[in-house]
Amino acid sequence: MMENIRIKLFFCPEITRLETVADWKAAVHEALFPLESHGLVSEEYEKAIIQRIEQLGSYCVLKPGLALVHGPIAPDAKQAGIHILVVEKPVYFPASSKPVFLFIGVCAPTAASYMRLIKKMAPLLHEIRSAESFVERSNQDILEYFAQLGEFV
């Protein structure tokens, strides 16, 4: 049963844009670091996601160009959060031939809030025809696109 408590969604106001990153682990770090620096999650959340990718493979790559950087529920998370990372040169995850340019780091404090966040994000992520096009889009355009998620999950 889903909890009926609405949780405020923290949307990092700054989009991180990088020309390149060393590897997929660096991309995961860059996608999650603002959530850490804003106090939403601890460094342990990032470590858990990296470990999960090493064990399960590139589960976070949803389609060519797009990775939803998420993992186990972050029990220390104070609220649900999202951060956008755009990388100009493609990043490849283990055992995946799909290049990734757009990384969406997410966290949520409970399973119910996590599921509501993913449910709200699904239509937006489905509409993205070319994640690579986000490299060319302005930060304002990207923020407006994801602002459709609203304030609460």
C-alpha positions as CSV (number, residue, x, y, z in Angstrom):
1,M,0.0,0.0,0.0
2,M,1.4,3.4,-1.0
3,E,1.7,5.9,1.7
4,N,-0.4,9.0,1.2
5,I,2.2,11.5,2.4
6,R,3.4,13.9,-0.2
7,I,7.1,14.4,-0.2
8,K,8.6,17.6,-1.6
9,L,10.7,17.1,-4.6
10,F,14.1,18.8,-4.5
11,F,15.3,19.7,-8.0
12,C,18.9,20.8,-8.1
13,P,18.8,24.2,-9.7
14,E,22.1,23.8,-11.4
15,I,22.7,21.4,-14.3
16,T,26.1,19.9,-14.5
17,R,27.6,20.1,-18.0
18,L,30.9,18.4,-18.7
19,E,32.8,17.8,-21.9
20,T,33.9,14.4,-20.8
21,V,34.3,12.1,-17.7
22,A,36.9,9.4,-17.0
23,D,34.4,6.6,-17.0
24,W,30.9,5.5,-15.9
25,K,31.8,5.6,-12.2
26,A,32.8,9.3,-12.6
27,A,29.5,9.9,-14.4
28,V,27.6,8.3,-11.5
29,H,29.6,10.5,-9.0
30,E,28.9,13.7,-11.0
31,A,25.2,12.8,-11.3
32,L,24.8,12.3,-7.5
33,F,27.3,14.7,-6.0
34,P,24.9,17.7,-6.0
35,L,22.4,15.6,-4.1
36,E,25.1,14.8,-1.6
37,S,26.3,18.4,-1.3
38,H,22.7,19.6,-0.7
39,G,22.4,17.0,2.1
40,L,19.9,14.8,0.5
41,V,22.0,11.6,0.6
42,S,25.3,10.4,1.9
43,E,28.3,9.1,0.0
44,E,27.1,5.6,0.9
45,Y,24.2,6.0,-1.6
46,E,26.7,6.5,-4.5
47,K,28.8,3.5,-3.3
48,A,25.7,1.3,-3.2
49,I,24.7,2.3,-6.8
50,I,28.2,1.7,-8.1
51,Q,28.3,-1.7,-6.4
52,R,24.8,-2.6,-7.8
53,I,25.9,-1.7,-11.4
54,E,29.0,-3.8,-11.0
55,Q,26.8,-6.7,-9.9
56,L,23.8,-6.3,-12.2
57,G,25.3,-4.5,-15.2
58,S,23.9,-1.4,-16.8
59,Y,20.4,-1.5,-15.4
60,C,20.3,2.3,-15.2
61,V,20.7,2.8,-19.0
62,L,17.1,3.1,-20.0
63,K,17.7,3.8,-23.7
64,P,20.5,5.0,-25.9
65,G,21.7,8.3,-24.5
66,L,19.8,8.2,-21.2
67,A,20.7,6.8,-17.8
68,L,18.6,7.0,-14.7
69,V,21.2,6.9,-11.9
70,H,19.3,5.3,-9.0
71,G,19.7,2.5,-6.6
72,P,18.4,1.1,-3.4
73,I,16.2,3.3,-1.3
74,A,18.4,5.9,0.5
75,P,17.2,5.6,4.1
76,D,19.2,8.7,5.0
77,A,17.6,10.8,2.2
78,K,15.7,13.7,3.6
79,Q,13.5,14.1,0.6
80,A,13.2,13.0,-3.0
81,G,15.7,14.7,-5.3
82,I,16.8,15.0,-8.9
83,H,20.0,16.3,-10.5
84,I,20.7,16.5,-14.2
85,L,24.2,15.8,-15.7
86,V,24.9,16.3,-19.4
87,V,28.1,15.0,-20.9
88,E,29.2,15.9,-24.4
89,K,31.3,12.8,-25.1
90,P,29.5,9.5,-24.6
91,V,29.9,7.3,-21.6
92,Y,29.6,3.6,-21.7
93,F,28.5,1.3,-18.8
94,P,29.7,-2.2,-18.3
95,A,28.4,-4.7,-20.9
96,S,26.4,-2.0,-22.7
97,S,27.0,-0.7,-26.2
98,K,24.6,2.2,-25.7
99,P,26.3,5.6,-25.4
100,V,25.0,7.8,-22.6
101,F,24.9,11.7,-22.7
102,L,22.1,12.5,-20.2
103,F,22.3,11.3,-16.6
104,I,19.5,11.8,-14.2
105,G,20.5,11.2,-10.6
106,V,17.6,10.5,-8.3
107,C,17.0,9.6,-4.7
108,A,14.0,9.1,-2.4
109,P,13.7,8.4,1.3
110,T,11.0,5.7,1.1
111,A,10.0,2.9,-1.3
112,A,6.6,4.6,-1.8
113,S,8.1,8.0,-2.6
114,Y,10.6,6.4,-4.9
115,M,7.9,4.6,-6.9
116,R,5.8,7.8,-7.1
117,L,8.9,9.7,-8.4
118,I,9.6,7.0,-11.1
119,K,5.9,6.9,-12.0
120,K,5.9,10.7,-12.5
121,M,9.2,10.6,-14.5
122,A,8.2,7.8,-16.8
123,P,6.2,9.8,-19.3
124,L,8.9,12.5,-19.5
125,L,11.6,9.9,-20.0
126,H,9.5,8.1,-22.6
127,E,9.1,11.3,-24.6
128,I,12.8,11.8,-24.9
129,R,13.5,10.8,-28.5
130,S,17.2,11.7,-28.5
131,A,19.0,12.1,-25.2
132,E,22.0,13.3,-27.2
133,S,20.0,16.4,-28.2
134,F,20.1,17.5,-24.6
135,V,23.8,18.3,-25.2
136,E,22.6,21.1,-27.5
137,R,19.7,22.3,-25.3
138,S,20.1,25.2,-23.0
139,N,20.1,24.7,-19.2
140,Q,16.9,26.7,-19.0
141,D,15.2,24.5,-21.6
142,I,16.2,21.4,-19.7
143,L,15.0,22.8,-16.4
144,E,11.7,23.7,-18.0
145,Y,11.3,20.2,-19.5
146,F,11.8,18.5,-16.1
147,A,9.8,21.2,-14.2
148,Q,6.7,19.3,-15.5
149,L,7.4,16.9,-12.6
150,G,6.0,19.4,-10.2
151,E,6.9,20.1,-6.6
152,F,5.8,17.0,-4.8
153,V,5.9,13.2,-5.3
